[in-house]
């Protein structure tokens, strides 16, 4: 049976998907809530030794942060977001459903990998993931397109990859796995491991991981990590667990969540990875790791650290990955990292840092990823990042920065991604980013920005993604975006922009997504979008648009999704959409459209989905839908239609979904529905239908779903042989002889006419189930009034 239609390509802001579109860095639980603002929780998961061995072998690129009730399934594809349907597959850019761009929505198709670097955030931001394979200091940053040694310059597509969504709601999204419910304390992980990960990790590990996923934590209580490879080291501290690689002599030591207040004694000198997260250290003494010169990975997340002695990391000259997130660090001495010159990633997010001293990162020329997000930084010194010539990603989100001085980012010539979101910035000054020629993604959303200086983004020749949403911008100038020839995504939603000037976007020739929703735009002038010949997604919903001038959309040769909902257009001007032959989905919900006049959609020859709900439409005139020969879905829900013209659907022979719920229809005509031979979904619920003659549905040979709820029907004879779901609740049924055939259908095919169906809601794990009921309640004759038709005895129909 087909599932209800998902109105994809809605272009209505980010929703749940977009709120989780920026996953944290490797092992960095920075934003578990929808707005990334709350204190993160330490993830539950498999036994530490199993978790560590899996991570060493590349089967897990990151630990789960807040995705409840999921199974660990090596080799499974991932939906990109919490709200994705179970059929969704991970695509590198996550931008299309079939041939439809789906901004910030769920995808069901793979896409050209070359879009990976363009900055689409329809899937998790993969450039934030770093895999440690064999704890040898190798890192994979897909945003850099390679599997590299720290500091190396080689590029190339990796052989293996692991991805996790930041929030992935319910077990249904995992698609496969046993049907029994996963315990709430099980991890929120589904991992995609390709080729090399399994090859290097060995089949034994894969079998063990699947066993843990299927049986739960209790199923591995007796398992020993040494079973995967060499025997457990005799030097392992009593409170920890140790494990060797099964293809090398590399040793990992797992001391996570052991309530330790000091470092355990007896850590083997040859350890390559050390897990100390989730303990209760208040500080790390000087030279604490001096005998661990071969250590490449050190995790001290969530360990209650209030301080770090200046010489605490003495001897760790081979350390590549250091994680200090979720502690109580308020400051670090200038030479704290002097003894770790090989660092490739450094996580300091979610601490209490109020300052960064000059010289703190001196000597870390090979550092690729620096996370200072979610601290209390209000001012940064000019030389804060001096010496970080190789830095690729810098996260400063969630601080209190109010000003960016021009010298701050000097020397970061290799930077690809800069996150300044959720600070207190009030303006964007000129020359701040001029020394960042390789920057590809710039996040300035959720600040207090009211003005952007002319030429503020000059020099950003490689920029692909610019997010200025959720600020206080009141207008845009012609010279706001000059030189951004490679920009693909521009987010300007949730500002106070009152108007669009012609030629504002004239230099953005390769822009593919423009979001201007939730502003105060009142009018769309001619040539407002000049130069945007490659634009695919345009959102203008929830503005105050009342007038669309002729030629407003001229030049938008490639736009596929346009959202104009939540405005007050009152009427669509003639030829308003002329030239939009590639438009695929048009949203006009809540647009004050009282009437659809003839040829209102002229020029939209390729339109597939048209959404007109909640408009108060009283009439769709003849030829109002003319020219929409490719239309697949028409949503006229919640309007005031009392009559459908006989020729209304003429030419809509490909229509599959017709949604007419919530109108005032008293009758349906066979002539009106005759052209709809391919419709399989018809919803006429919440109308005023008093009768539905047998011949009305006769032309709908492909009908599979019929919703007749909450009308005034007293009789109904089912004549659709292929029907898969029939909803009848809320009608005053007269359970006499005419309903005998309906009773037989309900009893013989309960799947077609179910008594109730459990509602499947995303993210409802742990919540009481909800049901959609489908009662056929008799109002007469008196002998059976109040009974469900299915419960009426056969003897009642004996005289028929």
C-alpha positions in Angstrom: 0.0 0.0 0.0 1.3 3.4 -0.8 2.0 5.7 2.1 0.5 9.1 2.4 2.1 11.8 0.2 5.0 13.7 1.8 4.9 17.3 0.5 8.5 17.4 -0.2 10.3 20.4 -1.6 8.3 22.7 0.6 11.1 25.3 1.0 9.6 26.4 4.3 12.7 27.2 6.2 14.7 24.7 8.0 12.2 22.9 10.3 13.6 20.0 12.3 16.0 19.1 9.6 17.7 22.4 9.3 18.0 22.7 13.1 20.3 19.7 13.1 22.1 20.5 10.0 25.4 21.3 11.7 26.8 18.2 13.5 29.6 18.7 15.9 33.2 17.8 15.3 34.6 14.4 15.9 33.6 13.3 19.4 32.4 16.8 20.2 28.9 16.8 21.7 28.2 20.5 21.4 24.5 21.0 20.6 22.1 18.2 21.4 19.0 20.4 21.4 17.3 21.8 18.4 18.9 25.1 18.8 22.3 23.8 20.0 22.0 25.9 23.1 21.6 23.4 26.0 24.4 21.7 27.9 25.1 18.4 26.1 24.6 15.0 27.7 27.3 12.3 27.7 26.2 9.7 25.2 25.3 6.2 26.2 26.7 3.5 24.2 28.3 0.1 23.8 31.0 -1.1 26.3 34.0 1.3 26.1 36.3 -1.3 24.8 33.9 -2.2 21.9 33.3 1.5 21.2 37.0 2.2 21.1 37.9 -0.8 18.9 35.1 0.1 16.5 36.4 3.7 16.3 39.9 2.6 15.7 38.8 0.5 12.7 36.8 3.3 11.2 33.4 1.7 11.8 32.4 4.7 13.8 33.5 8.2 13.0 31.9 9.8 16.0 30.0 8.7 19.1 26.3 9.4 19.2 25.3 12.6 21.0 21.5 12.6 21.3 20.0 10.2 18.8 18.0 7.8 21.0 17.2 4.2 20.3 19.2 3.2 17.3 21.2 0.2 16.4 24.7 -0.1 15.4 24.6 -1.6 11.8 27.8 -1.5 9.9 27.3 -0.9 6.2 23.9 0.8 6.4 23.1 4.1 4.7 21.9 7.0 6.8 19.0 9.3 6.4 20.4 12.8 6.6 18.0 14.1 9.3 15.7 13.3 12.1 12.6 13.9 10.0 13.6 11.7 7.1 11.4 8.9 6.0 12.6 5.3 6.4 13.4 5.0 2.7 15.8 7.9 2.8 19.4 7.3 1.7 22.4 9.4 2.4 23.5 11.4 -0.6 26.7 13.4 -0.5 24.8 16.7 -1.0 21.3 15.6 0.1 19.6 18.0 -2.3 17.2 16.1 -4.5 14.3 13.8 -4.4 14.1 12.3 -7.9 14.6 15.3 -10.1 13.3 17.7 -7.5 15.6 19.9 -5.4 14.6 19.4 -1.8 16.2 22.2 0.3 16.6 21.2 4.0 14.3 18.2 3.5 14.8 14.5 3.4 16.2 12.8 0.4 15.5 9.5 -1.2 18.2 9.6 -3.9 21.9 9.8 -4.3 23.4 12.9 -5.9 26.5 13.9 -7.8 29.4 13.8 -5.3 30.8 16.9 -6.9 28.2 18.9 -5.0 29.8 17.8 -1.7 32.0 20.8 -1.5 29.5 23.4 -2.6 28.2 23.9 0.9 24.8 22.3 0.7 23.6 21.7 4.3 20.7 19.4 3.3 22.8 16.6 4.9 25.1 16.7 8.0 28.1 18.9 7.6 30.6 16.1 6.8 33.7 18.3 6.9 33.3 18.3 10.7 34.0 14.6 11.0 37.5 13.2 11.6 38.1 9.4 11.7 40.9 7.9 13.6 42.0 4.8 11.8 44.3 2.6 13.9 45.0 5.7 16.1 47.9 6.5 13.8 47.1 10.1 13.6 45.4 9.9 10.3 42.3 12.0 9.8 39.6 12.0 7.2 37.9 15.3 6.6 35.4 14.6 3.8 35.1 18.4 3.3 38.7 18.2 2.2 38.0 15.2 0.1 40.7 12.9 1.4 42.2 10.5 3.9 45.4 12.2 4.9 48.2 12.2 7.5 48.0 15.5 9.5 49.6 18.2 7.5 49.7 16.3 4.3 48.5 17.9 1.1 47.4 14.8 -0.8 43.8 14.7 -1.9 41.6 11.9 -3.2 38.3 10.3 -2.4 38.6 8.1 0.7 38.0 4.3 0.6 36.0 4.3 3.8 33.5 6.6 5.5 31.4 6.9 8.5 28.6 9.3 9.1 26.1 10.1 11.8 23.2 12.5 11.8 23.1 14.9 14.8 19.5 14.1 15.6 17.8 11.0 14.2 14.4 10.5 15.8 13.0 7.0 16.0 13.9 3.5 15.3 11.8 3.4 12.2 14.3 5.6 10.4 16.9 2.8 10.9 14.9 0.7 8.4 16.5 -2.6 9.3 17.1 -4.6 12.4 15.0 -6.7 14.7 11.5 -5.4 15.5 11.9 -5.5 19.2 12.4 -2.1 20.8 15.9 -1.0 21.6 16.5 -0.2 25.3 16.6 3.5 26.0 20.2 3.2 27.1 21.4 1.8 23.8 23.4 4.0 21.5 22.0 6.2 18.8 24.3 5.0 16.1 23.8 3.7 12.6 27.1 3.6 10.8 28.0 3.3 7.1 31.3 1.5 6.7 32.6 0.9 3.2 35.2 -1.4 2.0 38.3 -0.4 3.9 36.7 0.0 7.3 35.6 -3.6 7.3 38.7 -4.8 5.6 41.0 -3.2 8.2 38.7 -3.9 11.1 38.2 -7.5 10.3 35.0 -9.5 10.0 35.1 -10.5 13.6 34.6 -6.9 14.7 31.7 -6.4 12.3 30.0 -9.6 13.6 30.5 -8.4 17.2 29.1 -5.0 16.5 26.0 -6.4 14.8 25.6 -8.8 17.8 25.7 -5.9 20.2 23.2 -4.1 18.1 20.8 -7.0 18.0 21.2 -8.4 21.5 21.8 -5.2 23.3 24.5 -4.5 25.9 23.6 -7.6 27.9 24.3 -9.8 25.0 28.0 -9.0 25.2 28.5 -9.1 29.0 30.8 -12.0 28.8 32.7 -10.9 25.8 36.3 -9.8 26.1 37.9 -7.3 23.8 40.9 -9.5 23.3 38.7 -11.8 21.3 39.0 -9.5 18.4 42.7 -9.6 18.1 45.6 -10.1 20.4 45.3 -10.9 24.1 44.6 -8.1 26.5 47.8 -6.5 27.7 49.0 -7.7 31.1 50.0 -4.2 31.9 46.5 -2.8 31.7 45.3 -0.8 34.8 42.8 -2.7 36.8 40.0 -0.1 36.3 40.5 0.1 32.5 40.1 -2.1 29.5 42.8 -2.5 26.9 42.7 -3.9 23.4 45.2 -4.4 20.5 44.6 -3.9 16.9 44.1 -7.2 15.2 46.4 -6.2 12.3 49.1 -4.3 14.2 50.6 -3.8 17.7 48.8 -0.6 18.4 47.2 -0.6 21.9 44.1 1.4 23.1 43.3 2.0 26.7 39.7 2.6 27.7 39.0 4.2 31.1 35.8 6.1 30.3 33.2 6.8 32.9 35.0 5.0 35.8 34.5 7.8 38.4 38.2 8.3 38.4 39.5 11.3 40.4 43.1 10.9 39.3 44.9 9.3 36.4 45.1 5.5 36.7 48.5 4.0 37.4 50.1 1.6 35.1 49.0 2.9 31.7 51.1 0.9 29.2 53.9 3.0 27.7 53.0 1.7 24.2 49.4 3.0 24.3 48.3 4.8 21.1 44.8 5.9 22.2 43.7 6.8 25.7 40.0 7.3 26.7 39.5 9.2 30.0 36.2 10.9 29.2 33.4 11.0 31.7 35.5 10.9 34.9 35.9 13.4 37.8 39.3 14.9 37.4 39.6 18.5 38.7 43.0 19.1 37.0 45.8 17.3 35.2 49.2 17.6 36.9 52.4 18.4 35.1 54.1 15.6 33.1 51.1 13.4 33.7 51.6 11.7 30.3 55.4 12.0 30.0 55.8 8.2 29.6 53.2 8.0 26.8 55.3 9.4 24.0 53.5 7.3 21.4 50.0 8.5 22.3 48.1 9.7 19.2 44.6 10.2 20.6 43.6 11.5 24.0 40.0 12.0 25.1 39.3 14.0 28.3 35.8 15.2 27.5 33.3 15.7 30.3 35.9 15.0 33.0 35.3 17.9 35.3 38.5 19.6 34.5 38.8 23.1 35.9 42.4 23.6 35.0 45.3 22.2 33.0 48.8 22.6 34.3 51.1 24.4 31.7 53.3 21.2 31.4 50.4 18.7 31.7 50.9 17.5 28.1 54.7 17.2 28.4 56.0 14.3 26.3 53.0 14.0 23.9 54.9 15.1 20.8 53.1 12.5 18.7 49.6 13.5 19.8 47.2 14.2 16.9 43.8 14.4 18.4 43.0 16.1 21.8 39.5 16.4 23.1 38.8 18.7 26.1 35.2 19.5 25.5 32.5 19.7 28.2 34.7 20.7 31.1 35.0 23.7 33.3 38.1 25.3 31.8 38.2 29.0 32.4 41.6 29.8 31.0 44.7 28.1 29.6 48.3 29.2 30.0 50.1 30.5 27.0 52.4 27.5 26.5 49.8 24.7 27.3 50.2 23.1 23.8 53.9 23.8 23.4 54.6 20.1 23.9 52.0 18.8 21.3 53.3 20.1 18.0 51.7 17.4 16.0 48.0 18.2 16.9 45.6 17.9 14.0 42.4 18.5 15.9 41.8 20.3 19.2 38.4 20.5 20.9 37.8 23.1 23.5 34.1 23.6 23.0 31.5 23.8 25.8 33.9 25.1 28.5 33.9 28.4 30.4 36.8 30.0 28.5 36.6 33.8 28.9 39.9 34.6 27.1 42.4 33.3 24.7 45.9 34.4 25.4 48.2 35.4 22.6 50.6 32.5 21.8 48.2 29.8 23.2 48.3 28.0 19.8 51.8 28.9 18.9 53.7 26.0 17.3 50.5 24.2 16.1 51.2 24.7 12.4 49.7 21.4 11.5 46.4 22.0 13.3 43.4 21.4 11.0 40.4 21.7 13.3 40.0 24.1 16.2 36.7 24.2 18.2 36.3 27.1 20.6 32.5 27.1 20.4 30.1 27.6 23.3 32.4 29.3 25.6 32.3 32.9 27.1 34.7 34.6 24.7 33.8 38.3 24.3 37.1 39.6 22.8 39.9 37.9 20.9 43.4 39.4 20.6 44.7 40.2 17.2 47.3 37.4 17.3 44.9 34.8 18.8 45.4 32.5 15.9 48.9 33.4 14.9 50.9 30.4 13.7 47.9 28.3 12.6 48.8 28.4 9.0 47.3 25.0 8.2 44.0 25.5 10.0 41.0 24.3 7.9 38.1 24.7 10.3 37.5 27.2 13.1 34.4 27.1 15.3 33.7 30.2 17.4 29.9 29.7 17.6 28.0 30.3 20.8 30.3 32.9 22.4 29.8 36.6 23.2 31.8 38.2 20.4 30.6 41.6 19.5 33.4 42.8 17.2 35.8 41.3 14.7 39.0 43.3 14.1 40.5 43.1 10.6 43.8 41.5 11.9 42.0 38.6 13.7 42.1 36.1 10.8 45.4 37.1 9.2 47.6 34.1 8.6 44.7 31.7 8.2 45.1 31.4 4.4 44.1 27.7 4.4 40.8 28.1 6.3 37.8 26.5 4.6 35.1 26.9 7.2 34.4 29.6 9.8 31.5 29.4 12.2 30.7 32.7 14.0 27.0 31.9 14.6 25.2 32.7 17.8 27.4 35.5 19.0 26.6 39.2 19.6 28.0 40.7 16.3 26.2 43.9 15.3 27.8 44.5 11.9 30.1 43.1 9.4 33.0 45.4 8.7 35.1 45.7 5.6 38.4 43.8 5.3 37.6 41.4 8.1 37.6 38.3 5.8 39.9 39.7 3.1 42.8 37.4 4.0 40.7 34.2 3.7 41.0 33.4 0.0 40.1 29.7 0.4 37.1 30.0 2.8 34.2 28.0 1.5 31.6 28.3 4.3 30.9 31.3 6.5 28.2 31.1 9.2 27.1 34.5 10.7 23.6 33.4 11.6 21.9 34.2 14.9 23.7 37.4 15.7 22.5 41.0 16.0 23.9 42.1 12.6 22.0 45.2 11.4 24.4 46.3 8.7 26.9 44.8 6.2 29.6 47.2 5.0 30.0 47.6 1.2 32.5 45.0 0.0 32.5 43.2 3.3 33.0 39.9 1.6 35.6 41.0 -1.0 38.4 38.5 -1.3 36.2 35.4 -0.6 36.7 34.0 -4.0 36.1 30.4 -3.0 33.1 31.1 -0.8 30.3 28.6 -1.5 28.0 29.0 1.6 27.0 32.3 3.3 24.5 32.3 6.2 23.2 35.6 7.5 19.9 34.4 8.7 18.3 35.3 12.0 19.9 38.8 12.2 18.5 42.4 12.0 19.3 43.3 8.4 17.0 46.0 7.1 18.1 46.1 3.5 20.6 45.0 0.9 22.7 47.2 -1.3 24.0 46.6 -4.8 27.5 46.3 -3.5 26.7 43.9 -0.6 27.8 40.8 -2.5 30.3 41.8 -5.2 32.9 39.3 -6.1 31.1 36.2 -4.7 31.2 34.5 -8.1 31.3 31.0 -6.7 28.6 31.3 -4.0 26.0 28.5 -4.2 23.9 29.1 -1.0 22.8 32.4 0.5 20.7 32.4 3.6 19.0 35.8 4.5 15.8 34.5 6.2 14.5 35.8 9.5 15.8 39.4 9.1 14.0 42.7 8.7 14.6 43.3 4.9 11.9 45.6 3.7 12.6 45.6 -0.1 14.7 44.2 -2.8 16.6 46.5 -5.2 17.2 45.5 -8.8 20.7 44.0 -9.4 21.3 43.2 -5.8 22.3 39.7 -6.7 23.8 40.5 -10.1 27.3 38.9 -9.4 25.9 35.6 -8.0 25.8 33.8 -11.3 26.2 30.3 -9.7 23.9 30.7 -6.8 21.6 27.7 -6.4 19.7 28.5 -3.2 18.4 31.9 -2.0 16.4 32.1 1.2 14.6 35.4 1.9 11.7 34.0 4.0 10.5 35.6 7.2 11.4 39.2 6.2 9.3 42.3 5.5 9.4 42.5 1.8 6.3 44.2 0.4 6.9 44.2 -3.3 8.9 42.3 -5.9 10.1 44.7 -8.5 11.1 43.8 -12.1 14.5 42.3 -12.5 14.8 41.7 -8.7 16.6 38.4 -9.4 18.7 39.4 -12.3 21.8 37.3 -12.8 20.5 34.2 -11.0 20.3 31.9 -14.0 21.5 28.9 -12.0 19.1 29.4 -9.0 17.2 26.3 -8.1 15.5 27.2 -4.8 13.9 30.5 -3.9 12.0 31.0 -0.6 10.0 34.2 -0.1 7.4 32.8 2.3 6.2 34.7 5.3 6.9 38.2 4.0 4.4 41.0 3.4 4.3 40.7 -0.4 1.2 42.2 -1.9 2.4 43.0 -5.4 4.5 41.1 -7.9 5.5 43.4 -10.8 5.7 42.0 -14.4 9.1 40.5 -15.0 9.9 40.0 -11.3 11.0 36.4 -12.0 12.7 37.0 -15.4 16.0 35.3 -15.6 15.2 32.5 -13.2 15.8 29.9 -15.9 16.6 27.0 -13.5 14.5 27.6 -10.5 12.7 24.4 -9.4 11.2 25.2 -6.0 9.6 28.5 -5.2 7.8 29.3 -1.9 5.5 32.4 -1.8 3.3 31.2 1.0 2.4 33.3 4.0 2.1 36.5 2.0 -1.1 38.4 1.0 -1.2 38.5 -2.8 -5.0 38.5 -3.1 -4.7 37.9 -6.8 -2.1 36.5 -9.1 -1.2 38.9 -11.9 -1.3 37.7 -15.4 2.0 36.2 -16.7 3.4 36.4 -13.2 5.3 33.1 -13.6 6.2 33.5 -17.3 9.6 32.0 -18.0 9.6 29.6 -15.1 9.3 26.5 -17.3 11.5 24.4 -15.0 9.6 25.2 -11.8 8.8 22.0 -10.1 7.1 22.9 -6.9 5.1 26.1 -6.2 3.9 27.0 -2.7 1.1 29.6 -2.4 -0.4 28.5 0.9 -1.9 31.2 3.2 -1.6 33.8 0.4 -5.1 35.5 0.6 -6.0 34.2 -2.9 -9.8 34.4 -3.1 -10.1 33.3 -6.6 -8.0 31.5 -9.3 -8.5 33.3 -12.6 -8.0 31.8 -16.1 -4.3 31.3 -17.1 -3.1 32.2 -13.6 -0.3 29.6 -14.0 0.6 30.2 -17.6 4.2 29.4 -18.3 4.6 26.7 -15.7 4.6 23.8 -18.2 6.9 21.7 -16.0 5.1 22.1 -12.7 4.7 18.9 -10.7 3.3 20.2 -7.3 1.0 23.1 -6.6 0.1 24.0 -3.0 -2.9 26.3 -2.6 -4.2 25.4 0.8 -5.5 27.9 3.4 -6.3 30.7 1.0 -10.1 31.1 1.3 -10.5 30.3 -2.4 -14.2 30.5 -3.3 -13.8 29.6 -7.0 -11.3 28.2 -9.5 -12.5 29.5 -12.8 -12.5 27.5 -16.0 -9.0 27.3 -17.4 -7.6 28.4 -14.1 -5.4 25.3 -14.1 -4.7 25.3 -17.8 -1.2 24.5 -19.0 -0.3 22.3 -16.0 0.0 19.1 -18.0 2.8 17.7 -15.9 1.1 18.3 -12.5 1.3 15.3 -10.1 -0.1 16.8 -6.9 -2.7 19.5 -6.3 -3.5 20.7 -2.8 -6.6 22.8 -2.4 -7.2 21.9 1.3 -8.9 24.3 3.7 -10.5 26.7 1.2 -14.1 27.7 0.6 -14.9 25.8 -2.6 -18.6 24.9 -2.9 -18.5 23.8 -6.6 -16.0 22.4 -9.0 -16.5 23.4 -12.7 -17.0 20.6 -15.1 -13.8 21.4 -17.1 -11.6 22.2 -14.0 -9.3 19.3 -14.3 -9.2 19.2 -18.1 -5.6 18.5 -19.2 -4.4 17.2 -15.8 -4.2 13.6 -17.0 -1.0 12.9 -15.0 -2.4 14.1 -11.6 -1.9 11.5 -8.8 -2.7 13.4 -5.6 -5.9 15.5 -5.3 -6.5 17.0 -1.9 -9.8 18.8 -1.5 -10.3 18.4 2.3 -11.8 21.1 4.4 -14.0 22.8 1.7 -17.7 23.2 1.3 -18.4 20.7 -1.5 -21.9 19.3 -1.5 -21.5 17.1 -4.5 -18.9 15.7 -6.9 -19.5 15.3 -10.6 -18.4 12.3 -12.8 -17.7 14.8 -15.6 -15.4 16.8 -13.3 -13.3 13.8 -12.3 -13.3 12.0 -15.6 -9.9 13.4 -16.8 -8.2 12.1 -13.6 -7.5 8.6 -14.7 -4.2 8.3 -12.9 -5.3 9.7 -9.5 -4.6 7.2 -6.7 -5.1 9.5 -3.8 -8.3 11.4 -3.3 -9.1 13.3 -0.1 -12.5 14.9 0.1 -12.9 14.7 3.9 -14.4 17.5 6.0 -16.8 18.7 3.3 -20.6 18.6 3.0 -21.1 15.6 0.6 -24.5 14.1 1.0 -24.3 11.5 -1.7 -21.6 9.9 -3.8 -23.2 8.1 -6.8 -21.6 5.0 -8.1 -20.6 6.5 -11.4 -18.6 9.4 -9.8 -15.6 7.3 -8.9 -15.9 5.0 -12.0 -13.3 7.0 -14.1 -10.7 6.7 -11.3 -9.3 3.3 -12.2 -6.0 3.8 -10.3 -7.7 5.0 -7.1 -6.0 3.5 -4.0 -6.7 5.9 -1.2 -10.1 7.5 -0.6 -10.9 9.7 2.4 -14.6 10.4 3.0 -14.4 11.4 6.7 -16.6 14.0 8.2 -19.1 14.5 5.5 -22.9 14.0 5.5 -23.0 10.7 3.7 -25.7 8.2 4.6 -25.0 5.5 2.0 -22.0 4.5 0.0 -21.4 1.6 -2.5 -17.7 0.9 -2.9 -16.9 0.4 -6.6 -13.1 0.8 -6.6 -11.7 -2.7 -7.0 -8.1 -1.7 -6.3 -8.8 0.4 -3.2 -6.2 -0.1 -0.4 -7.4 2.3 2.2 -10.9 3.7 2.8 -11.7 6.3 5.6 -15.4 6.6 6.5 -15.5 8.0 10.0 -17.7 10.9 11.0 -20.7 10.4 8.6 -24.3 9.8 9.7 -24.6 6.3 8.2 -28.0 4.7 7.6 -27.2 1.1 8.1 -29.9 -0.3 5.9 -29.7 -2.6 2.9 -27.6 -0.1 0.7 -24.7 -0.5 3.2 -24.6 -4.3 3.1 -21.9 -4.3 0.4 -19.8 -1.8 2.5 -20.2 -4.1 5.6 -19.0 -7.1 3.6 -16.0 -5.1 2.4 -15.1 -4.0 5.9 -15.3 -7.5 7.3 -13.6 -9.3 4.4 -10.8 -6.7 3.9 -10.0 -5.2 7.3 -6.8 -3.8 5.9 -8.8 -1.6 3.5 -11.3 -0.5 6.0 -9.5 -0.8 9.4 -11.1 0.0 12.7 -8.1 2.0 13.7 -4.5 2.6 12.6 -1.6 3.4 14.8 -0.3 6.8 13.9 3.4 6.7 13.0 5.0 10.0 14.2 8.7 10.8 13.8 10.5 10.8 17.1 7.7 9.3 19.2 9.8 6.6 20.9 8.8 6.3 24.5 5.5 8.1 24.0 2.1 6.5 24.4 0.8 5.3 21.0 -1.8 7.4 19.2 -4.4 5.9 16.9 -6.5 7.2 14.0 -10.0 5.6 14.3 -12.2 4.7 11.4 -15.6 4.0 12.9 -18.7 3.4 10.7 -21.3 4.4 13.3 -24.9 3.8 12.4 -27.4 6.6 13.1 -30.3 4.4 11.8 -32.4 2.3 11.8 -33.2 2.7 15.5 -32.5 -1.0 16.1 -28.8 -0.6 15.3 -28.3 3.1 16.1 -25.0 3.6 17.8 -23.4 0.4 16.6 -20.5 0.1 14.2 -21.6 -1.3 10.9 -19.1 -4.1 11.3 -20.9 -5.2 14.5 -24.3 -5.3 13.0 -25.5 -8.9 12.8 -26.0 -10.5 9.4 -29.6 -11.2 10.3 -30.3 -7.5 10.2 -29.7 -7.7 6.4 -31.6 -11.0 5.9 -34.6 -9.2 4.2 -32.4 -7.3 1.7 
